[in-house]
């Protein structure tokens, strides 16, 4: 899928900034931080435009957030047809720090005790990726 089709699928207006964000993530083929995305997109967008575009893409489930640790957050394109309740694992390479979605590894959030309410869930697998083991 290309950025224009993704925006159309999510019924979002096409903007150069949104298309740039999506193009950067699609071409990287891995999760990126906001700064990594910003460094890869063409155009000189002011901070407000860039972050507002990022926020809109997250709110419309076009992107999903991957919290690696307190100081590192990455983003990836959400597969079309997957809902916010779709839970899949992410892999973090301890050598190169690449973060990848493992869509084949889905999981169900366990039932919580009475009175508890799930707001978010993550499964983060840490190890060494195939590129770093060569």
Secondary structure, 3 states (H helix, E strand, C coil): CCHHHHHHHCCCCCCHHHHHHHHHHHHHCCEECHHHHHHHCCCCCCHHHHHHHHHHHHHCCCEEEEEEECCEEEEEECCCCCCCCCCEEEEEECCCCCEEEEEEEECCCCCCCCCCCCCCCCEEEEECCCCCCC
